């Protein structure tokens, strides 16, 4: 279950490295992922929310019984 969010994490990192926040503003991926900036595309924001829900599902006991939805 610990690897169920790994695909989302790699897609999120890939999306953020191609965004203007990292390329133009020369900020780190962690800084760009942590805030809502207009230079981040909407697909990266959607991936971030999906990744957050995936990680939260690992902690939720009801989801642990059924298994995490994953990627």
Predicted model as a PDB file, atoms N, CA, C, CB and O in Angstrom, pLDDT in the B-factor column:
MODEL        1                                                                  
ATOM      1  N   UNK A   1       0.817  -1.187   0.000  1.00 57.00           N  
ATOM      2  CA  UNK A   1       0.000   0.000   0.000  1.00 57.00           C  
ATOM      3  C   UNK A   1       0.866   1.257   0.000  1.00 57.00           C  
ATOM      4  CB  UNK A   1      -0.932  -0.006   1.197  1.00 57.00           C  
ATOM      5  O   UNK A   1       0.406   2.318  -0.422  1.00 57.00           O  
ATOM      6  N   UNK A   2       2.087   1.158   0.457  1.00 65.00           N  
ATOM      7  CA  UNK A   2       2.934   2.344   0.492  1.00 65.00           C  
ATOM      8  C   UNK A   2       3.325   2.810  -0.906  1.00 65.00           C  
ATOM      9  CB  UNK A   2       4.179   2.068   1.308  1.00 65.00           C  
ATOM     10  O   UNK A   2       3.692   3.970  -1.092  1.00 65.00           O  
ATOM     11  N   UNK A   3       3.248   1.918  -1.885  1.00 78.00           N  
ATOM     12  CA  UNK A   3       3.627   2.276  -3.243  1.00 78.00           C  
ATOM     13  C   UNK A   3       2.438   2.666  -4.111  1.00 78.00           C  
ATOM     14  CB  UNK A   3       4.357   1.137  -3.879  1.00 78.00           C  
ATOM     15  O   UNK A   3       2.605   2.930  -5.301  1.00 78.00           O  
ATOM     16  N   UNK A   4       1.240   2.705  -3.533  1.00 79.00           N  
ATOM     17  CA  UNK A   4       0.053   2.968  -4.335  1.00 79.00           C  
ATOM     18  C   UNK A   4      -0.008   4.411  -4.838  1.00 79.00           C  
ATOM     19  CB  UNK A   4      -1.184   2.657  -3.531  1.00 79.00           C  
ATOM     20  O   UNK A   4      -0.708   4.682  -5.814  1.00 79.00           O  
ATOM     21  N   UNK A   5       0.697   5.334  -4.206  1.00 87.00           N  
ATOM     22  CA  UNK A   5       0.687   6.738  -4.623  1.00 87.00           C  
ATOM     23  C   UNK A   5       1.951   7.121  -5.385  1.00 87.00           C  
ATOM     24  CB  UNK A   5       0.529   7.640  -3.412  1.00 87.00           C  
ATOM     25  O   UNK A   5       2.121   8.284  -5.751  1.00 87.00           O  
ATOM     26  N   UNK A   6       2.825   6.174  -5.624  1.00 90.00           N  
ATOM     27  CA  UNK A   6       4.108   6.485  -6.252  1.00 90.00           C  
ATOM     28  C   UNK A   6       3.943   7.005  -7.680  1.00 90.00           C  
ATOM     29  CB  UNK A   6       4.997   5.252  -6.254  1.00 90.00           C  
ATOM     30  O   UNK A   6       4.663   7.918  -8.084  1.00 90.00           O  
ATOM     31  N   UNK A   7       3.020   6.450  -8.444  1.00 90.00           N  
ATOM     32  CA  UNK A   7       2.781   6.906  -9.807  1.00 90.00           C  
ATOM     33  C   UNK A   7       2.284   8.343  -9.843  1.00 90.00           C  
ATOM     34  CB  UNK A   7       1.782   6.000 -10.493  1.00 90.00           C  
ATOM     35  O   UNK A   7       2.685   9.123 -10.707  1.00 90.00           O  
ATOM     36  N   UNK A   8       1.408   8.691  -8.902  1.00 91.00           N  
ATOM     37  CA  UNK A   8       0.920  10.065  -8.825  1.00 91.00           C  
ATOM     38  C   UNK A   8       2.041  11.023  -8.456  1.00 91.00           C  
ATOM     39  CB  UNK A   8      -0.217  10.171  -7.810  1.00 91.00           C  
ATOM     40  O   UNK A   8       2.106  12.138  -8.973  1.00 91.00           O  
ATOM     41  N   UNK A   9       2.920  10.591  -7.565  1.00 92.00           N  
ATOM     42  CA  UNK A   9       4.028  11.447  -7.147  1.00 92.00           C  
ATOM     43  C   UNK A   9       4.961  11.744  -8.315  1.00 92.00           C  
ATOM     44  CB  UNK A   9       4.806  10.793  -6.004  1.00 92.00           C  
ATOM     45  O   UNK A   9       5.402  12.881  -8.479  1.00 92.00           O  
ATOM     46  N   UNK A  10       5.264  10.748  -9.116  1.00 94.00           N  
ATOM     47  CA  UNK A  10       6.163  10.973 -10.248  1.00 94.00           C  
ATOM     48  C   UNK A  10       5.500  11.861 -11.306  1.00 94.00           C  
ATOM     49  CB  UNK A  10       6.585   9.630 -10.873  1.00 94.00           C  
ATOM     50  O   UNK A  10       6.161  12.707 -11.909  1.00 94.00           O  
ATOM     51  N   UNK A  11       4.198  11.671 -11.530  1.00 94.00           N  
ATOM     52  CA  UNK A  11       3.485  12.525 -12.481  1.00 94.00           C  
ATOM     53  C   UNK A  11       3.438  13.973 -11.990  1.00 94.00           C  
ATOM     54  CB  UNK A  11       2.060  11.998 -12.707  1.00 94.00           C  
ATOM     55  O   UNK A  11       3.557  14.904 -12.788  1.00 94.00           O  
ATOM     56  N   UNK A  12       3.265  14.164 -10.682  1.00 93.00           N  
ATOM     57  CA  UNK A  12       3.222  15.508 -10.116  1.00 93.00           C  
ATOM     58  C   UNK A  12       4.575  16.194 -10.252  1.00 93.00           C  
ATOM     59  CB  UNK A  12       2.800  15.457  -8.644  1.00 93.00           C  
ATOM     60  O   UNK A  12       4.638  17.364 -10.628  1.00 93.00           O  
ATOM     61  N   UNK A  13       5.645  15.488  -9.955  1.00 94.00           N  
ATOM     62  CA  UNK A  13       6.987  16.056 -10.084  1.00 94.00           C  
ATOM     63  C   UNK A  13       7.282  16.396 -11.541  1.00 94.00           C  
ATOM     64  CB  UNK A  13       8.048  15.078  -9.537  1.00 94.00           C  
ATOM     65  O   UNK A  13       7.847  17.450 -11.833  1.00 94.00           O  
ATOM     66  N   UNK A  14       6.906  15.517 -12.442  1.00 95.00           N  
ATOM     67  CA  UNK A  14       7.119  15.763 -13.871  1.00 95.00           C  
ATOM     68  C   UNK A  14       6.347  16.994 -14.335  1.00 95.00           C  
ATOM     69  CB  UNK A  14       6.698  14.536 -14.695  1.00 95.00           C  
ATOM     70  O   UNK A  14       6.875  17.817 -15.083  1.00 95.00           O  
ATOM     71  N   UNK A  15       5.105  17.118 -13.895  1.00 93.00           N  
ATOM     72  CA  UNK A  15       4.281  18.254 -14.273  1.00 93.00           C  
ATOM     73  C   UNK A  15       4.850  19.559 -13.711  1.00 93.00           C  
ATOM     74  CB  UNK A  15       2.844  18.050 -13.788  1.00 93.00           C  
ATOM     75  O   UNK A  15       4.871  20.577 -14.402  1.00 93.00           O  
ATOM     76  N   UNK A  16       5.307  19.528 -12.475  1.00 91.00           N  
ATOM     77  CA  UNK A  16       5.830  20.742 -11.855  1.00 91.00           C  
ATOM     78  C   UNK A  16       7.168  21.157 -12.453  1.00 91.00           C  
ATOM     79  CB  UNK A  16       5.978  20.541 -10.360  1.00 91.00           C  
ATOM     80  O   UNK A  16       7.448  22.352 -12.547  1.00 91.00           O  
ATOM     81  N   UNK A  17       8.004  20.197 -12.862  1.00 92.00           N  
ATOM     82  CA  UNK A  17       9.287  20.576 -13.463  1.00 92.00           C  
ATOM     83  C   UNK A  17       9.097  21.230 -14.823  1.00 92.00           C  
ATOM     84  CB  UNK A  17      10.190  19.354 -13.600  1.00 92.00           C  
ATOM     85  O   UNK A  17       9.952  21.999 -15.261  1.00 92.00           O  
ATOM     86  N   UNK A  18       7.985  20.936 -15.499  1.00 92.00           N  
ATOM     87  CA  UNK A  18       7.712  21.545 -16.791  1.00 92.00           C  
ATOM     88  C   UNK A  18       6.909  22.844 -16.676  1.00 92.00           C  
ATOM     89  CB  UNK A  18       6.972  20.566 -17.665  1.00 92.00           C  
ATOM     90  O   UNK A  18       6.613  23.475 -17.691  1.00 92.00           O  
ATOM     91  N   UNK A  19       6.557  23.247 -15.464  1.00 90.00           N  
ATOM     92  CA  UNK A  19       5.751  24.453 -15.279  1.00 90.00           C  
ATOM     93  C   UNK A  19       6.632  25.700 -15.275  1.00 90.00           C  
ATOM     94  CB  UNK A  19       4.948  24.367 -13.971  1.00 90.00           C  
ATOM     95  O   UNK A  19       7.851  25.617 -15.121  1.00 90.00           O  
ATOM     96  N   UNK A  20       5.993  26.853 -15.445  1.00 89.00           N  
ATOM     97  CA  UNK A  20       6.717  28.127 -15.433  1.00 89.00           C  
ATOM     98  C   UNK A  20       7.255  28.468 -14.051  1.00 89.00           C  
ATOM     99  CB  UNK A  20       5.813  29.245 -15.918  1.00 89.00           C  
ATOM    100  O   UNK A  20       8.231  29.208 -13.930  1.00 89.00           O  
ATOM    101  N   UNK A  21       6.637  27.944 -13.029  1.00 87.00           N  
ATOM    102  CA  UNK A  21       7.082  28.219 -11.662  1.00 87.00           C  
ATOM    103  C   UNK A  21       8.518  27.751 -11.460  1.00 87.00           C  
ATOM    104  CB  UNK A  21       6.153  27.538 -10.643  1.00 87.00           C  
ATOM    105  O   UNK A  21       9.303  28.437 -10.806  1.00 87.00           O  
ATOM    106  N   UNK A  22       8.869  26.599 -12.008  1.00 89.00           N  
ATOM    107  CA  UNK A  22      10.219  26.060 -11.861  1.00 89.00           C  
ATOM    108  C   UNK A  22      11.138  26.608 -12.947  1.00 89.00           C  
ATOM    109  CB  UNK A  22      10.195  24.522 -11.909  1.00 89.00           C  
ATOM    110  O   UNK A  22      12.273  26.993 -12.664  1.00 89.00           O  
ATOM    111  N   UNK A  23      10.655  26.645 -14.192  1.00 90.00           N  
ATOM    112  CA  UNK A  23      11.512  27.046 -15.310  1.00 90.00           C  
ATOM    113  C   UNK A  23      11.815  28.540 -15.314  1.00 90.00           C  
ATOM    114  CB  UNK A  23      10.863  26.661 -16.619  1.00 90.00           C  
ATOM    115  O   UNK A  23      12.978  28.933 -15.418  1.00 90.00           O  
ATOM    116  N   UNK A  24      10.797  29.369 -15.205  1.00 90.00           N  
ATOM    117  CA  UNK A  24      10.977  30.808 -15.345  1.00 90.00           C  
ATOM    118  C   UNK A  24      11.378  31.459 -14.023  1.00 90.00           C  
ATOM    119  CB  UNK A  24       9.700  31.445 -15.870  1.00 90.00           C  
ATOM    120  O   UNK A  24      12.310  32.262 -13.973  1.00 90.00           O  
ATOM    121  N   UNK A  25      10.665  31.104 -12.955  1.00 88.00           N  
ATOM    122  CA  UNK A  25      10.907  31.745 -11.659  1.00 88.00           C  
ATOM    123  C   UNK A  25      12.064  31.111 -10.892  1.00 88.00           C  
ATOM    124  CB  UNK A  25       9.654  31.687 -10.815  1.00 88.00           C  
ATOM    125  O   UNK A  25      12.456  31.632  -9.848  1.00 88.00           O  
ATOM    126  N   UNK A  26      12.619  30.007 -11.376  1.00 90.00           N  
ATOM    127  CA  UNK A  26      13.760  29.306 -10.757  1.00 90.00           C  
ATOM    128  C   UNK A  26      13.525  28.969  -9.286  1.00 90.00           C  
ATOM    129  CB  UNK A  26      15.013  30.153 -10.881  1.00 90.00           C  
ATOM    130  O   UNK A  26      14.397  29.173  -8.442  1.00 90.00           O  
ATOM    131  N   UNK A  27      12.343  28.455  -9.000  1.00 89.00           N  
ATOM    132  CA  UNK A  27      12.010  28.038  -7.644  1.00 89.00           C  
ATOM    133  C   UNK A  27      12.075  26.527  -7.563  1.00 89.00           C  
ATOM    134  CB  UNK A  27      10.611  28.551  -7.226  1.00 89.00           C  
ATOM    135  O   UNK A  27      12.062  25.844  -8.587  1.00 89.00           O  
ATOM    136  N   UNK A  28      12.144  26.007  -6.354  1.00 90.00           N  
ATOM    137  CA  UNK A  28      12.218  24.558  -6.196  1.00 90.00           C  
ATOM    138  C   UNK A  28      10.843  23.942  -6.399  1.00 90.00           C  
ATOM    139  CB  UNK A  28      12.776  24.185  -4.808  1.00 90.00           C  
ATOM    140  O   UNK A  28       9.822  24.628  -6.335  1.00 90.00           O  
ATOM    141  N   UNK A  29      10.834  22.638  -6.646  1.00 89.00           N  
ATOM    142  CA  UNK A  29       9.576  21.923  -6.853  1.00 89.00           C  
ATOM    143  C   UNK A  29       8.742  21.953  -5.587  1.00 89.00           C  
ATOM    144  CB  UNK A  29       9.836  20.472  -7.285  1.00 89.00           C  
ATOM    145  O   UNK A  29       7.518  22.073  -5.648  1.00 89.00           O  
ATOM    146  N   UNK A  30       9.389  21.845  -4.453  1.00 89.00           N  
ATOM    147  CA  UNK A  30       8.674  21.860  -3.171  1.00 89.00           C  
ATOM    148  C   UNK A  30       7.971  23.194  -2.947  1.00 89.00           C  
ATOM    149  CB  UNK A  30       9.641  21.578  -2.013  1.00 89.00           C  
ATOM    150  O   UNK A  30       6.840  23.223  -2.462  1.00 89.00           O  
ATOM    151  N   UNK A  31       8.625  24.291  -3.292  1.00 89.00           N  
ATOM    152  CA  UNK A  31       7.995  25.602  -3.128  1.00 89.00           C  
ATOM    153  C   UNK A  31       6.797  25.757  -4.061  1.00 89.00           C  
ATOM    154  CB  UNK A  31       9.013  26.720  -3.390  1.00 89.00           C  
ATOM    155  O   UNK A  31       5.763  26.298  -3.670  1.00 89.00           O  
ATOM    156  N   UNK A  32       6.943  25.280  -5.288  1.00 87.00           N  
ATOM    157  CA  UNK A  32       5.848  25.407  -6.249  1.00 87.00           C  
ATOM    158  C   UNK A  32       4.678  24.503  -5.899  1.00 87.00           C  
ATOM    159  CB  UNK A  32       6.339  25.090  -7.648  1.00 87.00           C  
ATOM    160  O   UNK A  32       3.528  24.863  -6.149  1.00 87.00           O  
ATOM    161  N   UNK A  33       4.945  23.344  -5.329  1.00 86.00           N  
ATOM    162  CA  UNK A  33       3.871  22.413  -4.977  1.00 86.00           C  
ATOM    163  C   UNK A  33       3.098  22.886  -3.757  1.00 86.00           C  
ATOM    164  CB  UNK A  33       4.437  21.023  -4.721  1.00 86.00           C  
ATOM    165  O   UNK A  33       1.934  22.524  -3.589  1.00 86.00           O  
ATOM    166  N   UNK A  34       3.719  23.683  -2.908  1.00 85.00           N  
ATOM    167  CA  UNK A  34       3.098  24.071  -1.655  1.00 85.00           C  
ATOM    168  C   UNK A  34       2.164  25.257  -1.729  1.00 85.00           C  
ATOM    169  CB  UNK A  34       4.132  24.359  -0.684  1.00 85.00           C  
ATOM    170  O   UNK A  34       1.461  25.531  -0.756  1.00 85.00           O  
ATOM    171  N   UNK A  35       2.125  25.971  -2.836  1.00 80.00           N  
ATOM    172  CA  UNK A  35       1.292  27.153  -2.886  1.00 80.00           C  
ATOM    173  C   UNK A  35       0.459  27.192  -4.160  1.00 80.00           C  
ATOM    174  CB  UNK A  35       2.147  28.398  -2.780  1.00 80.00           C  
ATOM    175  O   UNK A  35       0.714  26.453  -5.111  1.00 80.00           O  
ATOM    176  N   UNK A  36      -0.523  28.050  -4.161  1.00 80.00           N  
ATOM    177  CA  UNK A  36      -1.386  28.208  -5.331  1.00 80.00           C  
ATOM    178  C   UNK A  36      -0.902  29.423  -6.109  1.00 80.00           C  
ATOM    179  CB  UNK A  36      -2.894  28.363  -4.918  1.00 80.00           C  
ATOM    180  O   UNK A  36      -1.220  30.563  -5.769  1.00 80.00           O  
ATOM    181  N   UNK A  37      -0.145  29.169  -7.137  1.00 75.00           N  
ATOM    182  CA  UNK A  37       0.429  30.221  -7.961  1.00 75.00           C  
ATOM    183  C   UNK A  37      -0.234  30.199  -9.333  1.00 75.00           C  
ATOM    184  CB  UNK A  37       1.966  30.054  -8.087  1.00 75.00           C  
ATOM    185  O   UNK A  37      -0.581  29.123  -9.821  1.00 75.00           O  
ATOM    186  N   UNK A  38      -0.419  31.344  -9.964  1.00 82.00           N  
ATOM    187  CA  UNK A  38      -1.012  31.336 -11.308  1.00 82.00           C  
ATOM    188  C   UNK A  38      -0.097  30.732 -12.367  1.00 82.00           C  
ATOM    189  CB  UNK A  38      -1.375  32.740 -11.713  1.00 82.00           C  
ATOM    190  O   UNK A  38      -0.554  30.403 -13.462  1.00 82.00           O  
ATOM    191  N   UNK A  39       1.193  30.581 -12.054  1.00 81.00           N  
ATOM    192  CA  UNK A  39       2.119  30.008 -13.028  1.00 81.00           C  
ATOM    193  C   UNK A  39       2.089  28.477 -13.039  1.00 81.00           C  
ATOM    194  CB  UNK A  39       3.527  30.487 -12.739  1.00 81.00           C  
ATOM    195  O   UNK A  39       2.790  27.849 -13.832  1.00 81.00           O  
ATOM    196  N   UNK A  40       1.283  27.879 -12.166  1.00 87.00           N  
ATOM    197  CA  UNK A  40       1.150  26.417 -12.131  1.00 87.00           C  
ATOM    198  C   UNK A  40      -0.085  26.043 -12.943  1.00 87.00           C  
ATOM    199  CB  UNK A  40       1.043  25.876 -10.650  1.00 87.00           C  
ATOM    200  O   UNK A  40      -1.165  26.579 -12.694  1.00 87.00           O  
ATOM    201  N   UNK A  41       0.052  25.127 -13.916  1.00 89.00           N  
ATOM    202  CA  UNK A  41      -1.108  24.733 -14.728  1.00 89.00           C  
ATOM    203  C   UNK A  41      -2.173  24.015 -13.896  1.00 89.00           C  
ATOM    204  CB  UNK A  41      -0.661  23.831 -15.880  1.00 89.00           C  
ATOM    205  O   UNK A  41      -1.885  23.458 -12.836  1.00 89.00           O  
ATOM    206  N   UNK A  42      -3.397  24.042 -14.397  1.00 90.00           N  
ATOM    207  CA  UNK A  42      -4.506  23.442 -13.653  1.00 90.00           C  
ATOM    208  C   UNK A  42      -4.364  21.926 -13.543  1.00 90.00           C  
ATOM    209  CB  UNK A  42      -5.832  23.787 -14.319  1.00 90.00           C  
ATOM    210  O   UNK A  42      -4.852  21.333 -12.581  1.00 90.00           O  
ATOM    211  N   UNK A  43      -3.703  21.290 -14.511  1.00 92.00           N  
ATOM    212  CA  UNK A  43      -3.528  19.840 -14.406  1.00 92.00           C  
ATOM    213  C   UNK A  43      -2.583  19.484 -13.260  1.00 92.00           C  
ATOM    214  CB  UNK A  43      -2.993  19.267 -15.727  1.00 92.00           C  
ATOM    215  O   UNK A  43      -2.745  18.436 -12.636  1.00 92.00           O  
ATOM    216  N   UNK A  44      -1.602  20.336 -12.975  1.00 91.00           N  
ATOM    217  CA  UNK A  44      -0.714  20.097 -11.837  1.00 91.00           C  
ATOM    218  C   UNK A  44      -1.466  20.273 -10.522  1.00 91.00           C  
ATOM    219  CB  UNK A  44       0.496  21.043 -11.888  1.00 91.00           C  
ATOM    220  O   UNK A  44      -1.230  19.541  -9.561  1.00 91.00           O  
ATOM    221  N   UNK A  45      -2.363  21.238 -10.487  1.00 91.00           N  
ATOM    222  CA  UNK A  45      -3.173  21.446  -9.280  1.00 91.00           C  
ATOM    223  C   UNK A  45      -4.076  20.236  -9.047  1.00 91.00           C  
ATOM    224  CB  UNK A  45      -4.024  22.743  -9.402  1.00 91.00           C  
ATOM    225  O   UNK A  45      -4.243  19.788  -7.912  1.00 91.00           O  
ATOM    226  N   UNK A  46      -4.647  19.720 -10.107  1.00 92.00           N  
ATOM    227  CA  UNK A  46      -5.480  18.514  -9.990  1.00 92.00           C  
ATOM    228  C   UNK A  46      -4.678  17.312  -9.541  1.00 92.00           C  
ATOM    229  CB  UNK A  46      -6.154  18.207 -11.313  1.00 92.00           C  
ATOM    230  O   UNK A  46      -5.146  16.525  -8.718  1.00 92.00           O  
ATOM    231  N   UNK A  47      -3.470  17.158 -10.072  1.00 92.00           N  
ATOM    232  CA  UNK A  47      -2.602  16.053  -9.638  1.00 92.00           C  
ATOM    233  C   UNK A  47      -2.224  16.205  -8.170  1.00 92.00           C  
ATOM    234  CB  UNK A  47      -1.330  15.991 -10.505  1.00 92.00           C  
ATOM    235  O   UNK A  47      -2.148  15.215  -7.442  1.00 92.00           O  
ATOM    236  N   UNK A  48      -1.985  17.439  -7.733  1.00 92.00           N  
ATOM    237  CA  UNK A  48      -1.616  17.672  -6.335  1.00 92.00           C  
ATOM    238  C   UNK A  48      -2.753  17.277  -5.405  1.00 92.00           C  
ATOM    239  CB  UNK A  48      -1.240  19.143  -6.113  1.00 92.00           C  
ATOM    240  O   UNK A  48      -2.520  16.655  -4.369  1.00 92.00           O  
ATOM    241  N   UNK A  49      -3.979  17.634  -5.768  1.00 92.00           N  
ATOM    242  CA  UNK A  49      -5.125  17.279  -4.933  1.00 92.00           C  
ATOM    243  C   UNK A  49      -5.364  15.769  -4.931  1.00 92.00           C  
ATOM    244  CB  UNK A  49      -6.381  18.008  -5.417  1.00 92.00           C  
ATOM    245  O   UNK A  49      -5.708  15.199  -3.896  1.00 92.00           O  
ATOM    246  N   UNK A  50      -5.187  15.125  -6.076  1.00 91.00           N  
ATOM    247  CA  UNK A  50      -5.355  13.675  -6.155  1.00 91.00           C  
ATOM    248  C   UNK A  50      -4.287  12.966  -5.333  1.00 91.00           C  
ATOM    249  CB  UNK A  50      -5.300  13.203  -7.616  1.00 91.00           C  
ATOM    250  O   UNK A  50      -4.572  11.974  -4.662  1.00 91.00           O  
ATOM    251  N   UNK A  51      -3.063  13.472  -5.384  1.00 91.00           N  
ATOM    252  CA  UNK A  51      -1.974  12.888  -4.589  1.00 91.00           C  
ATOM    253  C   UNK A  51      -2.252  13.059  -3.099  1.00 91.00           C  
ATOM    254  CB  UNK A  51      -0.619  13.538  -4.957  1.00 91.00           C  
ATOM    255  O   UNK A  51      -2.008  12.143  -2.314  1.00 91.00           O  
ATOM    256  N   UNK A  52      -2.759  14.224  -2.708  1.00 90.00           N  
ATOM    257  CA  UNK A  52      -3.095  14.455  -1.315  1.00 90.00           C  
ATOM    258  C   UNK A  52      -4.172  13.483  -0.843  1.00 90.00           C  
ATOM    259  CB  UNK A  52      -3.556  15.893  -1.114  1.00 90.00           C  
ATOM    260  O   UNK A  52      -4.071  12.927   0.251  1.00 90.00           O  
ATOM    261  N   UNK A  53      -5.195  13.279  -1.657  1.00 87.00           N  
ATOM    262  CA  UNK A  53      -6.260  12.340  -1.285  1.00 87.00           C  
ATOM    263  C   UNK A  53      -5.746  10.910  -1.220  1.00 87.00           C  
ATOM    264  CB  UNK A  53      -7.416  12.429  -2.278  1.00 87.00           C  
ATOM    265  O   UNK A  53      -6.197  10.125  -0.386  1.00 87.00           O  
ATOM    266  N   UNK A  54      -4.808  10.568  -2.090  1.00 87.00           N  
ATOM    267  CA  UNK A  54      -4.216   9.236  -2.056  1.00 87.00           C  
ATOM    268  C   UNK A  54      -3.440   9.027  -0.760  1.00 87.00           C  
ATOM    269  CB  UNK A  54      -3.296   9.024  -3.267  1.00 87.00           C  
ATOM    270  O   UNK A  54      -3.567   7.984  -0.118  1.00 87.00           O  
ATOM    271  N   UNK A  55      -2.635  10.019  -0.376  1.00 86.00           N  
ATOM    272  CA  UNK A  55      -1.860   9.903   0.863  1.00 86.00           C  
ATOM    273  C   UNK A  55      -2.778   9.878   2.083  1.00 86.00           C  
ATOM    274  CB  UNK A  55      -0.859  11.063   0.980  1.00 86.00           C  
ATOM    275  O   UNK A  55      -2.503   9.170   3.052  1.00 86.00           O  
ATOM    276  N   UNK A  56      -3.862  10.645   2.043  1.00 86.00           N  
ATOM    277  CA  UNK A  56      -4.800  10.642   3.154  1.00 86.00           C  
ATOM    278  C   UNK A  56      -5.506   9.293   3.248  1.00 86.00           C  
ATOM    279  CB  UNK A  56      -5.825  11.775   2.997  1.00 86.00           C  
ATOM    280  O   UNK A  56      -5.824   8.836   4.346  1.00 86.00           O  
ATOM    281  N   UNK A  57      -5.753   8.652   2.105  1.00 81.00           N  
ATOM    282  CA  UNK A  57      -6.382   7.341   2.101  1.00 81.00           C  
ATOM    283  C   UNK A  57      -5.517   6.267   2.729  1.00 81.00           C  
ATOM    284  CB  UNK A  57      -6.724   6.950   0.706  1.00 81.00           C  
ATOM    285  O   UNK A  57      -6.034   5.252   3.195  1.00 81.00           O  
ATOM    286  N   UNK A  58      -4.211   6.473   2.749  1.00 81.00           N  
ATOM    287  CA  UNK A  58      -3.328   5.502   3.399  1.00 81.00           C  
ATOM    288  C   UNK A  58      -3.472   5.540   4.911  1.00 81.00           C  
ATOM    289  CB  UNK A  58      -1.879   5.764   3.013  1.00 81.00           C  
ATOM    290  O   UNK A  58      -3.210   4.544   5.587  1.00 81.00           O  
ATOM    291  N   UNK A  59      -3.886   6.678   5.444  1.00 81.00           N  
ATOM    292  CA  UNK A  59      -4.024   6.826   6.890  1.00 81.00           C  
ATOM    293  C   UNK A  59      -5.422   6.448   7.359  1.00 81.00           C  
ATOM    294  CB  UNK A  59      -3.705   8.254   7.306  1.00 81.00           C  
ATOM    295  O   UNK A  59      -5.597   5.990   8.488  1.00 81.00           O  
ATOM    296  N   UNK A  60      -6.414   6.638   6.501  1.00 77.00           N  
ATOM    297  CA  UNK A  60      -7.805   6.360   6.843  1.00 77.00           C  
ATOM    298  C   UNK A  60      -7.998   4.859   7.038  1.00 77.00           C  
ATOM    299  CB  UNK A  60      -8.758   6.895   5.747  1.00 77.00           C  
ATOM    300  O   UNK A  60      -7.708   4.072   6.138  1.00 77.00           O  
ATOM    301  N   UNK A  61      -8.480   4.470   8.193  1.00 76.00           N  
ATOM    302  CA  UNK A  61      -8.615   3.050   8.516  1.00 76.00           C  
ATOM    303  C   UNK A  61      -9.657   2.351   7.637  1.00 76.00           C  
ATOM    304  CB  UNK A  61      -8.986   2.885   9.982  1.00 76.00           C  
ATOM    305  O   UNK A  61      -9.495   1.173   7.318  1.00 76.00           O  
ATOM    306  N   UNK A  62     -10.712   3.048   7.244  1.00 74.00           N  
ATOM    307  CA  UNK A  62     -11.699   2.422   6.369  1.00 74.00           C  
ATOM    308  C   UNK A  62     -11.098   2.108   5.004  1.00 74.00           C  
ATOM    309  CB  UNK A  62     -12.922   3.326   6.209  1.00 74.00           C  
ATOM    310  O   UNK A  62     -11.379   1.066   4.411  1.00 74.00           O  
ATOM    311  N   UNK A  63     -10.267   3.024   4.517  1.00 63.00           N  
ATOM    312  CA  UNK A  63      -9.630   2.800   3.216  1.00 63.00           C  
ATOM    313  C   UNK A  63      -8.541   1.741   3.323  1.00 63.00           C  
ATOM    314  CB  UNK A  63      -9.039   4.111   2.671  1.00 63.00           C  
ATOM    315  O   UNK A  63      -8.248   1.063   2.338  1.00 63.00           O  
ATOM    316  N   UNK A  64      -7.942   1.585   4.483  1.00 65.00           N  
ATOM    317  CA  UNK A  64      -6.886   0.576   4.647  1.00 65.00           C  
ATOM    318  C   UNK A  64      -7.467  -0.824   4.562  1.00 65.00           C  
ATOM    319  CB  UNK A  64      -6.156   0.764   5.991  1.00 65.00           C  
ATOM    320  O   UNK A  64      -6.801  -1.750   4.098  1.00 65.00           O  
ATOM    321  N   UNK A  65      -8.703  -0.982   5.005  1.00 68.00           N  
ATOM    322  CA  UNK A  65      -9.329  -2.300   4.915  1.00 68.00           C  
ATOM    323  C   UNK A  65      -9.656  -2.645   3.467  1.00 68.00           C  
ATOM    324  CB  UNK A  65     -10.602  -2.350   5.771  1.00 68.00           C  
ATOM    325  O   UNK A  65      -9.411  -3.762   3.012  1.00 68.00           O  
ATOM    326  N   UNK A  66     -10.214  -1.672   2.751  1.00 68.00           N  
ATOM    327  CA  UNK A  66     -10.583  -1.894   1.350  1.00 68.00           C  
ATOM    328  C   UNK A  66      -9.390  -1.812   0.418  1.00 68.00           C  
ATOM    329  CB  UNK A  66     -11.624  -0.890   0.922  1.00 68.00           C  
ATOM    330  O   UNK A  66      -9.406  -2.390  -0.668  1.00 68.00           O  
ATOM    331  N   UNK A  67      -8.378  -1.113   0.827  1.00 66.00           N  
ATOM    332  CA  UNK A  67      -7.216  -0.880  -0.043  1.00 66.00           C  
ATOM    333  C   UNK A  67      -7.306   0.500  -0.670  1.00 66.00           C  
ATOM    334  CB  UNK A  67      -7.122  -1.963  -1.144  1.00 66.00           C  
ATOM    335  O   UNK A  67      -8.395   0.996  -0.957  1.00 66.00           O  
ATOM    336  N   UNK A  68      -6.170   1.101  -0.876  1.00 64.00           N  
ATOM    337  CA  UNK A  68      -6.131   2.449  -1.431  1.00 64.00           C  
ATOM    338  C   UNK A  68      -6.442   2.405  -2.916  1.00 64.00           C  
ATOM    339  CB  UNK A  68      -4.760   3.104  -1.187  1.00 64.00           C  
ATOM    340  O   UNK A  68      -6.055   1.458  -3.601  1.00 64.00           O  
ATOM    341  N   UNK A  69      -7.128   3.407  -3.420  1.00 60.00           N  
ATOM    342  CA  UNK A  69      -7.490   3.419  -4.834  1.00 60.00           C  
ATOM    343  C   UNK A  69      -6.270   3.529  -5.725  1.00 60.00           C  
ATOM    344  CB  UNK A  69      -8.438   4.558  -5.123  1.00 60.00           C  
ATOM    345  O   UNK A  69      -6.219   2.898  -6.780  1.00 60.00           O  
ATOM    346  N   UNK A  70      -5.289   4.318  -5.322  1.00 54.00           N  
ATOM    347  CA  UNK A  70      -4.026   4.373  -6.037  1.00 54.00           C  
ATOM    348  C   UNK A  70      -4.104   4.973  -7.420  1.00 54.00           C  
ATOM    349  CB  UNK A  70      -3.473   3.030  -6.141  1.00 54.00           C  
ATOM    350  O   UNK A  70      -5.021   5.728  -7.742  1.00 54.00           O  
ATOM    351  N   UNK A  71      -3.134   4.627  -8.222  1.00 51.00           N  
ATOM    352  CA  UNK A  71      -2.979   5.236  -9.535  1.00 51.00           C  
ATOM    353  C   UNK A  71      -3.063   4.167 -10.584  1.00 51.00           C  
ATOM    354  CB  UNK A  71      -1.655   6.000  -9.647  1.00 51.00           C  
ATOM    355  O   UNK A  71      -2.957   4.460 -11.775  1.00 51.00           O  
TER     356      UNK A  71                                                      
ENDMDL                                                                          
END                                                                             
